[in-house]
Amino acid sequence: MAGVRIRDVAQHAGVSVGTVSNVLNRPGDVSPDSVERVNRAIEQLGYVRNDAARKLRAGVSTTVGFVVLDGQNPFFTDVVRGAEDEASSHNLAILYGNTDEDVARERMYLDLFEEQQVRGVLISPYGDIHSRLERLRARGIPAVLVDRFSGDGRFSSVSVDSVAGGRMAVEHLIGTGRRRIAFVGGPFDMQQVRDRLAGARVAAENAATPVEIEVLATEAPTVEAGVVAGARILARPRGDRPDALFAANDLVALGLLQALVVDGRMLVPDEIAIIGFDDIPFAGAAAVPLSSMRQPSRMIGRTALRILLEETADPDLIRRQTVFLPELVVRRSTASTAAGASASATPGAIRGR
């Protein structure tokens, strides 16, 4: 509701304006019943406290909000660094929030940035938040999607073609003689995961010889989830195991690699190849250097910030969808070998113990 004031909240909650003020500033001085009534009224009316009003009366905000999907993933760290590099050249600061793929945390950070009246918001969204971003735009706060293509074009976006990346990764595996390929990743409510699997299936369908794509779902895109998936693969009979793994991101790939190398029963890459996605700094330093699909992470952040500032200067600009192509980086984890070869290790293959 536009133009909601403290007195509106007070009237809706059946309390005084002073009580509402105390709930906002000193909730410990107010009874739990009054706090609950006021907070319920705030939620129902859509009231947003404007702590930044005094600052904004003196000029335009000098902060930009950035909400990322997974702060533990070095890919997003580099994306934020790129945005920070661009922001510093405009004398702006980045306020950063990590959602950990949690819708409630995502909503909390957007509420905070709206309250602080940031100049604009960059966001790598977890769920469908278009209506929430429309509300920000109505209050003069534009938003740009990061690492997510805006299919309906309502918002500008900067992303990487994950379908193409998935296709390129599996084409590479097929080119090294792999035919039983497992896609390892999740959760599947993440668009990037679904797109990379879709690309993998396109490569398999276009292959000259039959290629199997198996899906091994993980609960999270983390190293720990990769280790668990690796243990599941090792628990299967040798003849039932895939000969290649395409991980939805490098963290999962590193977990898979850790599980296989520590166990020591399968040679990487002779018996099983592994490729990831992102090409984070740790990929090349793994026990078996990891092949990966490189994303231009810092350029993504820089580009998103530039587009955001253009839209703050001219809100009527046509929304843009900027899509980068990933780059295949080949390392030892997918070294070419004849299908099924296992008698001797190729250079760099590791058996573990």
C-alpha positions in Angstrom: 0.0 0.0 0.0 1.6 3.3 -1.1 2.0 6.2 1.4 1.4 4.2 4.5 2.4 6.2 7.6 3.1 5.4 11.2 -0.3 6.8 12.2 -2.0 4.3 9.7 -0.1 1.5 11.4 -1.2 2.7 14.8 -4.8 3.0 13.9 -4.8 -0.5 12.2 -3.2 -2.0 15.3 -5.3 -0.1 17.8 -2.4 1.5 19.6 -0.8 4.9 19.9 1.7 6.4 17.5 4.2 6.4 20.3 3.7 2.6 20.8 4.4 2.0 17.1 7.6 4.2 17.4 8.7 2.2 20.4 8.1 -1.2 18.6 10.3 0.1 15.7 13.1 1.5 17.9 12.8 0.0 21.4 10.7 -3.2 21.2 12.0 -4.4 24.6 10.0 -1.5 26.2 6.7 -2.7 24.7 4.5 -5.6 25.8 4.7 -8.8 23.6 1.0 -8.4 22.7 1.5 -4.9 21.4 4.6 -5.9 19.5 2.7 -8.7 17.8 -0.2 -6.4 16.9 2.0 -3.7 15.5 4.1 -6.1 13.5 1.0 -7.7 12.1 -0.3 -4.3 11.0 3.0 -3.5 9.4 2.9 -6.7 7.4 -0.7 -6.3 6.4 -0.4 -2.6 5.3 3.0 -3.0 3.7 4.6 -0.3 5.8 8.3 0.3 5.2 10.3 2.3 7.7 12.5 4.8 5.9 15.7 5.2 8.0 17.5 6.7 5.1 15.1 9.6 4.5 17.3 12.3 6.1 20.3 11.2 4.1 18.3 11.1 0.8 17.0 14.6 1.3 20.6 15.7 1.0 21.2 13.8 -2.3 21.0 10.4 -4.0 21.9 7.3 -2.1 25.5 6.1 -2.4 24.8 2.5 -1.8 23.7 -0.5 -3.9 22.2 -3.7 -2.5 23.4 -7.0 -3.8 21.6 -10.3 -2.8 23.4 -13.5 -3.8 22.3 -17.0 -3.9 25.2 -18.7 -2.2 27.9 -16.7 -0.4 30.1 -19.7 0.1 30.5 -20.3 -3.6 33.7 -18.5 -4.8 31.9 -17.8 -8.1 29.5 -15.4 -6.3 32.4 -13.9 -4.4 34.0 -13.0 -7.7 30.8 -11.6 -9.1 30.4 -9.3 -6.1 34.1 -8.3 -6.5 33.4 -7.3 -10.0 30.4 -5.2 -9.0 32.5 -3.6 -6.2 35.3 -2.7 -8.7 32.7 -0.9 -10.9 30.9 0.7 -7.9 34.1 2.2 -6.5 34.7 4.0 -9.8 31.4 5.7 -9.2 32.0 6.4 -5.5 29.4 3.9 -4.5 29.4 1.2 -1.8 27.9 -2.3 -2.1 25.7 -3.7 0.7 25.9 -7.5 0.4 23.4 -10.2 1.6 23.6 -14.0 1.3 20.3 -15.9 1.1 21.8 -19.4 1.2 18.9 -20.4 -1.1 16.4 -19.4 1.6 13.3 -17.5 0.4 12.7 -15.9 3.9 16.3 -14.5 3.9 15.9 -13.3 0.4 12.7 -11.4 1.4 14.5 -10.0 4.5 17.3 -8.5 2.5 15.0 -7.0 0.0 13.0 -5.4 2.8 16.2 -4.1 4.4 17.4 -2.5 1.1 14.0 -1.0 0.5 14.0 0.5 4.0 17.5 1.9 3.4 16.4 3.3 0.0 19.5 2.0 -1.8 20.1 3.4 -5.3 19.3 0.0 -6.8 19.5 -3.8 -6.3 21.4 -6.5 -7.9 20.0 -10.0 -7.2 20.7 -13.6 -8.0 17.2 -14.8 -7.1 16.2 -18.1 -5.6 12.5 -18.1 -6.2 10.0 -16.1 -8.3 10.4 -12.5 -6.9 9.2 -10.5 -9.9 6.3 -9.0 -7.9 8.6 -8.0 -5.1 11.0 -6.3 -7.5 8.1 -4.5 -9.2 7.3 -3.0 -5.7 10.9 -1.8 -5.4 10.8 -0.3 -8.9 7.5 1.5 -8.0 9.4 3.1 -5.1 12.2 4.3 -7.4 14.6 1.4 -6.8 15.5 -0.5 -10.0 16.7 -4.1 -10.0 18.9 -6.2 -12.3 19.0 -10.0 -12.2 22.4 -11.6 -11.9 23.2 -15.1 -13.0 19.5 -15.5 -14.0 18.0 -14.8 -17.4 14.8 -12.7 -17.4 12.6 -14.8 -19.6 9.7 -12.3 -19.7 12.0 -9.2 -20.1 10.4 -7.3 -17.2 13.9 -6.7 -15.7 17.4 -6.4 -17.2 19.6 -9.4 -16.5 23.2 -10.5 -16.8 23.8 -14.2 -17.1 25.7 -17.1 -18.7 24.1 -19.5 -21.1 23.9 -22.5 -18.9 22.2 -24.6 -21.5 25.1 -24.0 -23.9 27.5 -24.7 -21.1 25.9 -28.0 -20.2 26.0 -29.0 -23.9 29.7 -28.1 -24.3 30.7 -29.9 -21.1 29.0 -33.2 -22.2 30.2 -32.8 -25.8 33.7 -32.7 -24.3 33.1 -35.8 -22.3 31.7 -37.6 -25.3 34.8 -36.5 -27.3 37.0 -38.3 -24.8 35.2 -41.6 -25.3 32.7 -41.4 -22.4 29.3 -42.9 -22.9 27.8 -43.4 -19.4 27.6 -39.9 -18.0 26.0 -38.9 -14.7 24.8 -35.3 -14.1 25.3 -34.6 -10.4 23.7 -31.6 -8.8 20.7 -29.9 -7.2 18.4 -28.6 -6.0 16.4 -28.6 -9.1 14.3 -25.6 -8.2 17.5 -23.6 -9.2 17.1 -22.6 -12.8 20.9 -22.9 -13.4 20.8 -26.5 -12.4 17.9 -27.3 -14.7 19.5 -25.5 -17.6 22.8 -27.3 -17.3 21.1 -30.7 -17.3 19.0 -29.6 -20.3 22.2 -28.8 -22.2 23.7 -32.1 -21.2 20.7 -33.9 -22.6 21.0 -32.0 -25.9 24.6 -33.1 -26.3 23.6 -36.7 -25.6 20.7 -36.6 -28.1 23.0 -35.1 -30.8 25.8 -37.6 -30.3 26.7 -40.0 -33.1 26.7 -43.0 -30.8 24.3 -43.7 -27.9 25.1 -41.8 -24.8 23.3 -42.3 -21.4 22.6 -39.3 -19.1 21.9 -40.4 -15.6 20.8 -37.9 -13.0 22.2 -38.0 -9.4 20.3 -35.3 -7.5 22.0 -33.6 -4.5 20.3 -31.6 -1.8 22.6 -28.6 -2.2 25.3 -27.3 -4.6 28.1 -27.9 -2.1 31.3 -29.9 -1.6 29.6 -31.9 1.1 26.8 -32.9 -1.2 29.4 -33.9 -3.8 31.2 -36.2 -1.3 27.9 -37.9 -0.5 27.1 -38.4 -4.2 30.6 -39.8 -4.7 30.0 -42.4 -1.9 26.8 -43.4 -3.6 28.6 -44.0 -6.9 31.3 -46.1 -5.2 28.7 -48.2 -3.4 27.4 -49.5 -6.7 28.8 -52.5 -8.5 31.8 -51.6 -10.8 29.9 -52.4 -13.9 27.0 -50.2 -12.9 29.1 -47.0 -12.4 29.2 -44.1 -14.8 32.4 -43.4 -16.7 32.0 -39.6 -16.4 30.5 -37.1 -14.1 29.2 -33.7 -15.0 28.7 -31.7 -11.8 26.3 -28.7 -11.7 29.1 -26.6 -10.2 32.7 -26.8 -9.2 32.0 -27.3 -5.5 30.0 -30.4 -6.2 32.7 -31.6 -8.6 35.4 -31.1 -5.9 33.4 -33.1 -3.5 33.1 -35.9 -6.0 36.8 -35.8 -6.7 37.5 -35.9 -2.9 35.4 -38.9 -2.4 36.9 -40.8 -5.3 40.5 -40.0 -4.6 40.3 -40.7 -0.9 38.6 -44.1 -1.5 41.2 -45.0 -4.1 39.2 -47.7 -6.0 38.6 -45.6 -9.1 41.2 -43.9 -11.2 40.5 -40.2 -12.2 40.4 -39.7 -15.1 41.2 -43.2 -16.5 38.1 -45.0 -15.1 35.9 -41.9 -14.4 36.2 -38.4 -15.7 34.9 -35.3 -13.8 34.0 -31.8 -15.1 32.5 -29.0 -13.2 31.0 -25.6 -13.9 32.2 -22.0 -12.9 36.0 -22.6 -12.9 36.5 -21.2 -9.4 40.1 -20.6 -8.3 40.3 -23.9 -6.4 39.5 -25.9 -9.6 43.1 -25.8 -11.0 44.6 -26.6 -7.6 42.7 -29.8 -6.9 44.5 -33.1 -6.4 43.5 -33.9 -9.9 43.2 -30.5 -11.6 39.5 -30.1 -12.5 38.1 -29.4 -16.0 35.3 -26.8 -15.8 33.1 -24.5 -17.7 34.5 -21.0 -17.0 32.1 -18.1 -16.3 33.3 -14.5 -16.6 32.4 -13.9 -13.0 33.9 -10.4 -12.5 32.6 -9.2 -15.8 29.1 -10.4 -14.9 29.3 -8.2 -11.7 30.7 -5.2 -13.5 28.2 -5.4 -16.4 25.2 -5.8 -14.0 26.3 -2.7 -12.0 26.7 -0.6 -15.2 23.3 -1.5 -16.4 21.8 -0.8 -13.0 23.3 2.7 -12.9 22.0 3.4 -16.4 18.5 2.5 -15.3 18.7 4.7 -12.2 19.6 7.6 -14.5 16.8 6.8 -17.0 14.1 4.5 -15.6 12.5 4.3 -19.1 15.4 2.5 -20.7 14.5 -0.7 -22.5 15.4 -3.7 -20.4 18.4 -5.6 -21.6 19.3 -9.3 -21.4 23.1 -9.7 -21.5 24.1 -13.3 -21.9 27.8 -14.5 -21.9 29.0 -17.8 -23.3 31.0 -20.0 -20.9 34.4 -21.2 -21.9 35.6 -24.9 -21.7 38.7 -25.2 -19.6 40.3 -28.7 -20.0 42.5 -30.1 -17.2 43.6 -33.6 -16.1 40.3 -34.7 -14.6 38.9 -35.3 -18.2 42.1 -36.3 -20.0 41.3 -38.3 -23.1 41.3 -42.1 -22.7 39.7 -45.0 -24.4 36.3 -46.0 -23.1 36.7 -48.5 -20.3 40.5 -48.3 -20.1 41.8 -48.9 -16.6 44.9 -51.0 -16.8 47.3 -48.1 -16.4 47.0 -44.5 -15.2 47.4 -41.6 -17.6 49.8 -38.9 -16.4 48.2 -37.1 -13.5 45.7 -39.8 -12.6 45.4 -40.4 -8.9 44.3 -43.6 -7.2 44.4 -42.1 -3.7 45.9 -44.1 -0.8 
